[in-house]
Amino acid sequence: MAVSRRATRYLRLTAAVLLATSVVSAFSTSPAYASEYVLSYGSLNTNGLPVGSTLGAARHTARDSYFYSAPSVTSPYIKCTAGGLSAIVETNPLAPGTATGSMPVLTSSVCNTTFVGTTGAPTVTWLNLPYYWSVNSSGEFLVMGGPVPPLTLQTVIQTVLGSITCTYVADNDVIRGTFWNTHATIPHSAEFVFQPLVKTSGPVSCPSRLYFHAAYGPMTVTSLLGGPLVHVN
């Protein structure tokens, strides 16, 4: 009879362990992104951004915006110490995935240049706004020509012979960047490294290409109280 009681206790204990294991297993095998959207705010992987939210970022204080004449920091350049962007969220799926939207504002201002023969401050204007943008769970951040392509940049440069106007379009109508959640100097920012812009009009004194090198951030949700930081998941 004693053996029977021990067997009964063993069976009950085994059943309890199996039940607990199955419960833990059910939770541990849930999808990793079950409650996580590509874009979130406040705390990492929480508070998915609602569609229609507006994002904003200034030129990052740790990184001026440059338009180099060659893909090298030693080449002549136009440098802009102000500017910013504004973006509207149009899709924000569960991660992993790609969030998309429009970018009605992109500016680069308060500029100077090291181009030979220049006499004053150049102006830089992004044309054909709004643009489209996207960011995926790997942090790839794209800015693309919008409803009226292509993505176009115009510079007006003062020279000893007068002002010249140089017009450029993004190579393949896209500027490729990276969104950093964490970074030593530019966290929560979109970074663009030597992105090529090809000349479409202007005199021979205009560089044949410019290379956009900049960072915008920290990026915040300007449509929410307090402007919480943006995360990409």
Backbone as a ProteinNet text record, in pm:
[ID]
protein_1_A
[PRIMARY]
MAVSRRATRYLRLTAAVLLATSVVSAFSTSPAYASEYVLSYGSLNTNGLPVGSTLGAARHTARDSYFYSAPSVTSPYIKCTAGGLSAIVETNPLAPGTATGSMPVLTSSVCNTTFVGTTGAPTVTWLNLPYYWSVNSSGEFLVMGGPVPPLTLQTVIQTVLGSITCTYVADNDVIRGTFWNTHATIPHSAEFVFQPLVKTSGPVSCPSRLYFHAAYGPMTVTSLLGGPLVHVN
[TERTIARY]
82.7	0	86.4	200.9	294.1	350.8	383.2	436	334.5	209	103.2	91.3	103.9	95.8	213.9	334	450.4	434.2	380.2	358.8	258.7	153.8	53.1	113	194.2	258.2	352.2	424.3	517.7	444	329.6	252.9	197.7	150.1	98	208.1	326.5	438.6	481.2	485.9	523.7	424.8	296.2	193.5	206.6	236.5	251.9	371.2	481.9	601.6	575.3	507.8	476.9	386.2	288.6	198.8	274.7	361.2	440.1	531.2	591.2	680.9	607.1	485.6	408.8	368.6	338.4	302.8	421.7	539.8	661	693.4	678.9	708.7	617.9	490.4	396	437	487.7	531.1	664.1	755.7	889.3	891.4	792.1	789.8	703.5	653	578.3	670.8	619.2	704.8	780.3	906.8	991.2	936.5	859.9	811.8	660.1	603.2	458.2	394.8	459.2	401.1	494.7	579.8	682.9	668.4	655.5	643.8	780.1	791.2	918.3	958.6	863	888.9	818.6	895.3	837.5	893.3	841	889.6	890.9	962.8	968.7	1070.9	1036	1126.3	1139.8	1256.9	1282.8	1182	1123.8	1031.7	896.3	860.3	727.5	667.4	536.4	467.1	485.9	424.6	432.7	378.7	447.3	406.7	278	177.9	55.8	80	10.3	12.6	-39.1	26.3	-9.2	80.3	165.7	258.6	357.4	402	502	634.2	740.6	874.9	954.8	1047.9	1130.7	1271.9	1366.3	1506.5	1578.5	1666.9	1752.7	1884.7	1965	2101.6	2168.7	2227.3	2282.2	2396.4	2397.3	2499.1	2640.2	2652.7	2785.1	2830.5	2747.4	2780.5	2723.5	2808.5	2762.2	2724.1	2644.8	2607.7	2707.9	2762.2	2862.3	2813.7	2853.9	2835.8	2975.1	3041.1	3179	3181.6	3290.6	3306.4	3361.7	3403.6	3450.2	3423.4	3415.8	3384	3502.2	3547.4	3660.6	3645.9	3677.4	3664.8	3772.2	3869.8	3974.1	3941.7	3829.7	3794	3722.5	3721.5	3646.8	3498.9	3435.5	3299.4	3216.2	3085.6	2991.3	2954.3	2961.9	2925.9	2808.7	2707.9	2590.2	2577.3	2563	2562.4	2422.7	2320.7	2182.7	2098.7	1975.2	1884.5	1807.8	1723.2	1644.2	1553.4	1475.5	1378.3	1252.4	1143.5	1016.4	957.7	908.4	857.4	724.7	637.1	506.6	505	458.4	451	321.5	333.4	215.4	190.5	295.8	279.6	380.4	339.3	428.5	391.6	438	399.2	472.5	428.5	502	640.1	738.5	875.3	890.4	979.7	1063.1	984	1017.6	945.4	1002	921.1	963.6	853.2	885.9	793.4	817.1	710.9	721.6	646.2	672.1	600	645.7	606	644	731.5	810.7	901.9	877.5	791.1	759.5	867.6	959	1062.1	1199.5	1294	1435.9	1513.1	1594.1	1665	1811.9	1893	2034.5	2062.1	2103.3	2115.4	2235.9	2257.6	2372.9	2501.1	2531.9	2636.8	2758.5	2871.2	2992	3060	3164.9	3227.5	3377.8	3447	3590.9	3620.7	3517.3	3539.7	3624.4	3717.6	3807.9	3729.3	3760.2	3698.9	3567.3	3524.6	3398.3	3421.4	3315.6	3329	3228.3	3131.6	3029.4	2965.9	2866.3	2799.3	2708	2718.2	2628.1	2493.4	2393.8	2265.5	2242.3	2173.7	2142.7	1993.3	1925.6	1780.9	1745.7	1669.2	1616.2	1485.3	1474.8	1358.7	1272.4	1151.8	1055.1	1005.1	1001.2	938.9	788	719.5	772.9	842.1	929.1	993.9	924.6	958	919.6	1037.7	1008.5	1114.7	1071.9	1170.3	1141.9	1255.6	1224.5	1327.6	1287.5	1384.2	1352.6	1413.8	1385.7	1429.1	1579.8	1650.6	1797.4	1856.2	1769.2	1815.1	1844.3	1817.7	1841.3	1737.5	1783.7	1696.8	1712.7	1603.9	1607.5	1522.8	1573.5	1496	1489.8	1367.4	1347.3	1264.6	1276.8	1194	1047	969.7	829.5	735.3	614.4	515.6	563	654.3	711.2	862	906.4	1049.8	1121	1254.9	1341.6	1375.6	1441	1493.8	1605.8	1587.8	1674.5	1732.7	1858.4	1927.5	1976.2	1956.6	2005.3	2095.4	2210.5	2300.9	2322.7	2329.9	2366.4	2495.6	2600.6	2734.3	2780.2	2830.8	2882.2	3028.7	3060.4	3197.6	3246.7	3373.8	3430.9	3367.8	3303	3237.4	3086.1	3036.2	2893.1	2840.4	2710.5	2651.8	2628.9	2647.3	2618.8	2520.4	2433.3	2334.5	2367.7	2380.1	2413.5	2299	2250.2	2138.6	2183.1	2141.9	2183.1	2061.6	2068.7	1966	2034.6	1959.2	2013.6	2037	2151	2182.7	2076	2013.1	1903.1	1784.3	1775.9	1663.2	1648.2	1759.8	1752.9	1878.6	1861.4	1971.4	1963.5	2071.3	2072.7	2143.8	2080.8	2139.5	2116.4	2154.5	2139.2	2076.1	1976	1919.9	1985.7	2041.6	2111.2	2027.7	1987.9	1929	2035.5	2150.9	2263.5	2384.9	2459.7	2579	2660.3	2791.4	2877.6	2851	2818.4	2799.3	2664.3	2596.4	2470.9	2359.3	2325.1	2216.9	2081.7	1990.4	1854.8	1858.4	1948.9	1969.7	1978	1946.9	1965	2095.2	2183.7	2314.9	2326.7	2382.6	2406.4	2555.2	2617.2	2762	2793.5	2848.9	2895.1	2790.9	2669.2	2564	2572.3	2583.6	2611.9	2491.6	2518.3	2423.2	2488.1	2417.2	2474	2424.7	2517.3	2480.2	2394.3	2285.7	2199.6	2200.6	2239.6	2250.4	2344.3	2403.2	2496.6	2623	2698.5	2821.6	2929.6	3036.9	3145.2	3211.8	3196.2	3254.1	3179.8	3059.7	2988.9	3054.5	3079.3	3130.6	3035.3	3090.2	3005.7	2922.5	2970.2	2896.3	2917.5	2818.6	2833.6	2804.2	2865.9	2847.6	2795	2669.8	2598.8	2645.3	2687.1	2745.3	2689.3	2595.6	2524.7	2458.4	2409.6	2329.7	2220.8	2100.9	1987.2	1937.5	1930.6	1885.3	1920	1883.2	1800.5	1660.2	1607	1475.1	1370	1270.2	1165.3	1028	927.2	788.7	732.4	734.7	693.6	542.6	467.4	321.9	274.1	365.1	329.3	387.1	314.8	356	493.3	582	715.2	815.3	770.5	861.8	950.3	891	973.2	1062.8	1171.6	1267.7	1210	1256.4	1214.4	1313.1	1261.1	1342.3	1302.4	1397.6	1371.4	1397.5	1299.6	1307.7	1305.5
-120.4	0	125.9	120.6	232.8	263.6	160	178.9	249.8	213.2	273.6	422.2	458.9	600.7	678.9	619.8	687.9	705.3	601.9	609.5	719.1	728.8	832.3	971.3	991.7	1122.4	1154.5	1053.5	1072.3	1114.7	1046.8	1080.2	1222.3	1260.4	1396.4	1500.8	1475.6	1567.3	1578.8	1463.7	1463.7	1543.6	1526.5	1599.3	1749.5	1789	1931.2	1990.7	1915.6	1963.4	1978.2	1877.9	1883.8	2001.4	2029.8	2142.1	2273.9	2288.4	2411.2	2428.7	2317.7	2323.9	2366	2314.8	2348.9	2495.3	2550.4	2691.5	2779.2	2747.2	2822.5	2813.8	2693	2673.4	2757.2	2765.5	2842.5	2988.5	3043.7	3182.4	3199.8	3106.4	3122.9	3106.6	3040.3	3021.5	3124.8	3226.2	3332.3	3410.6	3471.6	3548.4	3658	3680.7	3777.9	3919.5	3947.4	4082.2	4092.6	4006.3	3998.4	4132.4	4213.8	4341.9	4457.6	4442.1	4540.7	4590.7	4719.7	4780.5	4827.9	4848.2	4895	5027.6	5118.8	5247.1	5252	5279.7	5296.5	5424	5460	5581.9	5563.2	5647.9	5642.6	5542.9	5415.8	5309	5209.5	5152.3	5060.5	4946.6	4922.4	4810.5	4826.8	4947.1	4970.4	5092	5109.3	5227.4	5245.1	5155.6	5167.3	5301.3	5363	5493.6	5483.3	5565.1	5562.6	5619.1	5563.9	5619.7	5763.3	5851.9	5992.8	6074.8	6008.4	6080.2	6161.5	6273	6357	6346.2	6319.7	6309.5	6432.8	6471	6586.2	6570	6629.8	6627.4	6745.8	6806.3	6912.3	6852.6	6933.2	6891.2	6861.1	6741.2	6700.7	6793.2	6832.2	6926	6869.3	6736.6	6674.2	6653.2	6694	6664.1	6772.3	6856.9	6951.6	6876	6942	6882.9	6928.1	6832.2	6861.4	6814.1	6889	6849.2	6854.1	6739.5	6731.1	6717.9	6765.4	6751.3	6614.9	6536.1	6398.4	6323.8	6189.7	6113.5	6104.7	6220.4	6228.5	6354.7	6345.7	6462	6566.7	6534.4	6631.2	6708.5	6676.5	6743.6	6875.8	6970.4	7095.1	7066	7158.4	7128.7	7254.9	7231.2	7326.2	7269.2	7351	7307	7390.3	7321.1	7388.4	7353.2	7455.7	7434.9	7437.5	7445.9	7442.6	7362.9	7335.8	7259.3	7156.6	7083.4	6982.2	6909	6818.9	6743.8	6720.7	6701	6663.3	6550	6447.6	6328.8	6286	6236.2	6186	6034.6	5965	5818.8	5776.7	5697.6	5651	5501.9	5424.1	5282.9	5250	5165.9	5123.5	4981.1	4881.4	4742.5	4683.9	4563.8	4489.9	4454.2	4457.1	4419.9	4268.2	4215.9	4291.1	4336.4	4452.3	4505.5	4640.1	4715.8	4845.9	4947.5	5055.4	5167.3	5267.5	5335.4	5428.4	5557.3	5657.8	5782.6	5887.4	6010.7	6123.6	6219.5	6297.8	6394	6530.7	6612.2	6742.3	6847.9	6824.2	6923.9	6858.3	6912.9	6878.6	7005.1	7053.9	7179.2	7167.7	7247.5	7265.6	7414.9	7480.8	7626.5	7674.9	7806.5	7873.2	7805.7	7829.5	7752.7	7838.4	7771.6	7832.9	7730.1	7771.2	7679.3	7701.4	7596	7604.5	7591.9	7598.7	7592.7	7712.5	7687	7791	7895.1	8022.9	8129.6	8180.6	8132.1	8177.5	8302.5	8385.1	8513.3	8534.2	8447.5	8467.8	8337.3	8348.6	8229.3	8168.3	8039.1	7972.6	7943.1	7918.1	7869.5	7728.5	7649.2	7510.5	7490.7	7439.8	7419.7	7281.4	7207	7077.8	7104.3	7054.1	7080	6954.5	6977.4	6870.7	6798.3	6868.1	6812.2	6802	6709.7	6616.9	6497	6436	6311.7	6194.9	6074.4	5953.5	5909.3	5838.6	5782.4	5645.2	5565.4	5435.5	5400.7	5318.7	5265.3	5123.3	5030.9	4892	4852.3	4729.5	4682.5	4670.6	4672.1	4670.8	4810.6	4912.4	5049.6	5119.5	5053.3	5118	5227.8	5350.1	5467.2	5524.9	5527.8	5574.8	5700.3	5794.7	5910.9	5905.3	5909.3	5887.1	5999.5	6015.3	6112	6086.9	6193.5	6182.1	6183.1	6237.2	6238.7	6313.9	6410.5	6484	6460.6	6345	6316.5	6401.5	6405.9	6333.5	6416	6350.3	6417.8	6510.9	6640.9	6740.3	6837.8	6873.3	6973	7085.3	7208.1	7322.9	7408.7	7446.5	7535.6	7661.7	7773.6	7900	7945.6	7958.2	7986.9	8122.4	8205.7	8336.9	8323.3	8368.3	8359	8497.8	8505.3	8633	8680.1	8589.8	8624.1	8637.7	8631.6	8638.9	8509.5	8504.1	8384.1	8277.3	8152.9	8039.7	7947.1	7886	7792.4	7652.3	7560.3	7421	7333.2	7245.6	7158.2	7012.6	6935.6	6795.4	6709.5	6582.7	6485.3	6369.3	6306.9	6191.8	6076.5	6011	5895.5	5788.4	5745	5647.4	5697.7	5829.6	5893.5	5847.2	5817.2	5773.5	5816.3	5856.5	5882.8	5776.5	5702.5	5590.1	5629	5594.3	5625.9	5515.9	5543.6	5449.6	5522.2	5459.2	5512.9	5441.2	5520.4	5465.5	5485.1	5373	5383.5	5422.5	5357.6	5386.8	5419.2	5518.4	5561.2	5648.1	5644.7	5719.7	5869.6	5922.1	6067.1	6108.5	6020.8	6061.1	5959.1	5929.5	5833.7	5889	5797.6	5832.7	5927.6	5899.3	5989.3	5913.1	5985	5932.3	5988.5	5899.3	5939.8	5906.2	5998.8	5979.9	6000.3	5904.3	5906	5908.4	6018.9	6033.6	5984.1	6035.2	5996	6080.7	6015.6	6089.4	6164.6	6288.5	6373.3	6411.7	6388.5	6403.5	6533.2	6611.6	6740.2	6719.5	6796.4	6793.2	6925.1	7032.7	7161.3	7252.6	7347.6	7441.5	7450.9	7557.8	7576.4	7476.2	7474.7	7379.6	7403.4	7523.2	7551.8	7482.4	7428.7	7347.1	7209.5	7156.7	7019.5	6922.4	6821.4	6725.1	6640.1	6625.4	6552.3	6620.9	6604.3	6638.7	6513.8	6504.9	6387.9	6436.2	6400.5	6445	6363.7	6435.5	6371.5	6445.3	6381.8	6456.2	6362	6420.6	6346.1	6438.3	6383.3	6457	6385	6458.3	6395.9	6480.9	6435.2	6317	6334	6226.1	6229.4	6207.9	6296.5	6290.4	6288.5	6253.1	6254.8	6392.3	6483	6620.5	6634.4	6534	6539.1	6488.4	6441.6	6394.7	6487.5	6503.1	6591	6551	6646	6618.9	6574.9	6545.3	6504.7	6387	6268.8	6153.2	6106.7	6040	5990.6	5876.5	5866.3	5759.9	5644.2	5521.5	5399.9	5321.6	5251.1	5159.2	5017.8	4928.4	4791	4689.6
0	0	0	75.6	81.9	-54.9	-130.9	-265.3	-352.2	-336.8	-415.8	-386	-256.8	-221.2	-278.7	-269.4	-325.9	-477.4	-541.3	-685.6	-720.3	-636.9	-661.6	-648.2	-540.2	-520.8	-637	-684.9	-796.1	-923	-947.2	-1066.4	-1059.3	-937.5	-922	-941.8	-885.9	-900.1	-1046.4	-1114	-1255.2	-1338.9	-1310	-1383.6	-1361.6	-1237.2	-1206.7	-1280.6	-1282.9	-1352.9	-1502.1	-1560.3	-1702.6	-1735.4	-1647.7	-1670.1	-1665.8	-1565	-1553.5	-1673.9	-1718	-1833.6	-1958.9	-1975.5	-2094.8	-2094.1	-1974	-1964.9	-2001	-1943.9	-1974.4	-2121.9	-2177.5	-2318.7	-2406.6	-2366.9	-2446.5	-2454.7	-2342.7	-2342.9	-2413.7	-2395.3	-2451.7	-2602.3	-2659	-2803.8	-2874.7	-2799.6	-2863.9	-2956.1	-3064.5	-3154.8	-3080.8	-3119.1	-3049.2	-3062	-3169.8	-3193.6	-3172.9	-3087.2	-3075.2	-3039.9	-2956.5	-2916.7	-2949.1	-3049.9	-3080.5	-3223.2	-3238.7	-3370.5	-3419.9	-3550.1	-3606.3	-3542.4	-3528.4	-3463.2	-3329	-3225.6	-3092.9	-3032.4	-2915.8	-2852	-2701	-2634.5	-2488.4	-2439.1	-2441	-2398.9	-2513	-2528	-2638.4	-2638.5	-2758.3	-2781.9	-2714.6	-2673	-2616.4	-2684.4	-2664.5	-2716.3	-2866.8	-2943.8	-3088.7	-3137.2	-3232.2	-3283.2	-3364.5	-3335.5	-3415.1	-3554.9	-3652.1	-3787	-3780.2	-3852.1	-3847.4	-3757.3	-3680.1	-3592.7	-3676.3	-3620.1	-3685.4	-3610.8	-3686.2	-3630.1	-3670.4	-3586.2	-3618.5	-3567.4	-3638.2	-3596	-3658	-3579.4	-3630.8	-3676.6	-3744.5	-3773	-3640.1	-3628.7	-3499.1	-3458.6	-3332.1	-3284.7	-3293.9	-3301.1	-3311	-3454.4	-3551.7	-3691.4	-3783.4	-3839.7	-3940.8	-4067.7	-4152.9	-4281.5	-4387.3	-4459.8	-4562.4	-4698.5	-4799.8	-4939	-5001.2	-5000.3	-5048.5	-5200.8	-5261.6	-5406.5	-5445.2	-5347.7	-5367.3	-5236.8	-5241.4	-5119.7	-5023.5	-4977.1	-4884.9	-4801	-4673.2	-4585.5	-4613.8	-4697	-4732.3	-4859.8	-4924.7	-5049.9	-5020.6	-5116.6	-5099.2	-5071.7	-5000.7	-4955.1	-4938.6	-4928.9	-4870.3	-4733.9	-4631.7	-4496.2	-4446.1	-4390.3	-4335.8	-4187.7	-4104.9	-3960.4	-3899.5	-3982.4	-3934	-4032.7	-3992.2	-4077.7	-3997.2	-4065.8	-3997.7	-4093.6	-4036.7	-4115.5	-4034	-4105.1	-4045	-4127.6	-4060.9	-4130.3	-4069.6	-4153.7	-4110.1	-4125	-4021.8	-4023.2	-4091.7	-4198.6	-4271.6	-4253	-4228.6	-4192.8	-4083.9	-3989.4	-3881	-3839.8	-3915	-3888.8	-3769	-3730.6	-3629.2	-3682.1	-3593	-3630.8	-3634.4	-3718.7	-3811.9	-3933.7	-3984.2	-4098.4	-4138.8	-4214.8	-4265.8	-4243.8	-4175.4	-4158.3	-4271.3	-4313.5	-4426	-4395.9	-4479.4	-4463.8	-4562.3	-4536.9	-4621.4	-4541.4	-4613	-4550.2	-4613.4	-4552.6	-4611.6	-4591.6	-4496.9	-4467.2	-4463.3	-4538.7	-4528.5	-4562.9	-4468.5	-4490.5	-4451.6	-4519.1	-4486	-4502.1	-4394.2	-4398.6	-4319	-4323.6	-4260.6	-4310.1	-4435.7	-4503.6	-4537.9	-4554.5	-4609	-4698.6	-4768.2	-4863.4	-4872.2	-4911.2	-4937.5	-5086.9	-5171.6	-5315.5	-5360.4	-5448.2	-5498	-5578.1	-5554.5	-5632	-5577.9	-5461.9	-5404.6	-5320.4	-5310.6	-5241.1	-5129.2	-5115.7	-5013.2	-4972.7	-4884.7	-4832.7	-4938.4	-4962.2	-5056.9	-4991.3	-5074.1	-5024	-5076.6	-4996.2	-5031.1	-5012.3	-5114.8	-5108.2	-5160.8	-5080.3	-5125.3	-5198.3	-5322.2	-5406.7	-5423.8	-5474.5	-5505.4	-5380.9	-5268.6	-5149.2	-5170.3	-5100	-4999.6	-5063.5	-4985.2	-5024.7	-4955.3	-4999.2	-4926.5	-4839.9	-4732.1	-4648.8	-4599.4	-4560.5	-4499.2	-4405	-4306	-4216.5	-4181.3	-4186.3	-4153.5	-4020.5	-3979.6	-3848.3	-3836.2	-3948.6	-3945.8	-3932.3	-3934.7	-3921.2	-4052.1	-4166.4	-4295.6	-4317	-4331.6	-4343.9	-4484.1	-4560.4	-4698.7	-4714	-4793.3	-4835.9	-4987.9	-5042.4	-5185.5	-5246.4	-5378.4	-5447.8	-5419.6	-5404	-5366.6	-5484.9	-5465.9	-5573.7	-5698.1	-5678	-5791.8	-5791.1	-5843.4	-5843.3	-5948.9	-5945.1	-5852.8	-5728.3	-5632.8	-5515.4	-5562.7	-5543.4	-5606.9	-5505.5	-5527	-5445.5	-5536.1	-5490.8	-5567.3	-5478.7	-5530.9	-5459.2	-5542.1	-5473.1	-5536.4	-5470.6	-5551.3	-5500.1	-5553.8	-5464.7	-5504	-5544.4	-5665.7	-5716.5	-5758.8	-5793.2	-5837.9	-5968.3	-6040.6	-6167	-6152.2	-6028.4	-6003.9	-5945.2	-5924.4	-5864.6	-5970.9	-5931.4	-6019.8	-5949.2	-6026.5	-5972.7	-6021.1	-5927.2	-5957.3	-5907.8	-5992.3	-5956.6	-5963.1	-5862.7	-5849.1	-5817.2	-5856.1	-5817.5	-5746.2	-5656.4	-5584.7	-5680.5	-5666.9	-5750.3	-5730	-5840.1	-5835.4	-5754.4	-5737.2	-5668.3	-5523.3	-5458.3	-5318.7	-5244.5	-5120.1	-5027.6	-4919.4	-4902.8	-4809.3	-4679.9	-4569.1	-4440.3	-4339.3	-4216.3	-4105.4	-3987.6	-3927	-3802.8	-3685.7	-3595.3	-3478.5	-3352.7	-3288.4	-3154.6	-3053.4	-3063.9	-2976	-3061.3	-3019.1	-3092.3	-2997.5	-3011.9	-2920.5	-2925.3	-3043.4	-3056.3	-3113.6	-3188.7	-3254	-3228.4	-3101.9	-3076.4	-3121.3	-3154.2	-3197.9	-3317.8	-3410.6	-3523.7	-3655.1	-3763.6	-3898.8	-3954.3	-3997.5	-4047.9	-4196.1	-4272.5	-4415.1	-4441.4	-4509.5	-4529.5	-4679.3	-4725.7	-4864.9	-4966.1	-4954.5	-5048	-5174.9	-5293.2	-5416.7	-5472.3	-5512.6	-5582.8	-5715.8	-5825.9	-5960	-6023.9	-6079.6	-6140.1	-6264.7	-6272.1	-6390.4	-6465.4	-6398	-6466.7	-6389.7	-6462.9	-6403.1	-6485.7	-6469.3	-6546.7	-6507.2	-6583.7	-6558.9	-6424.3	-6369.5	-6238.3	-6124.6	-6152.8	-6052.7	-6046.5	-5928	-5919.3	-5989.5	-6055.1	-6127.3	-6032.5	-5910.5	-5807.1	-5672.9	-5586	-5445.3	-5363.9	-5246.6	-5159.7	-5024.8	-4999.3	-4879.3	-4759.4	-4653.9	-4535.6	-4414.3	-4341.6	-4237.4	-4137.4	-4028.6	-3930.7	-3877.6	-3865.3	-3811.2	-3686.4	-3575.6	-3452.5	-3330.7	-3211.2	-3186.5	-3245.7	-3300.1	-3360.1	-3252.3	-3251.9	-3150.8	-3216.8	-3137.1	-3184.3	-3150.9	-3246.4	-3219.5	-3202.8	-3246.1	-3232.6	-3096.9	-3011.6	-2878	-2772.6	-2664.1	-2555.7	-2503.3	-2492.5	-2440.6	-2545	-2665.6	-2772.7	-2736.8	-2707.6	-2669.8	-2784	-2747.4	-2845.4	-2928.4	-3052.2	-3143.9	-3136.4	-3138.9	-3146.4	-3271	-3328.5	-3439.5	-3391	-3413.7	-3362.5	-3476.6
[MASK]
+++++++++++++++++++++++++++++++++++++++++++++++++++++++++++++++++++++++++++++++++++++++++++++++++++++++++++++++++++++++++++++++++++++++++++++++++++++++++++++++++++++++++++++++++++++++++++++++++++++++++++++++++++++++++++++++++++++++++

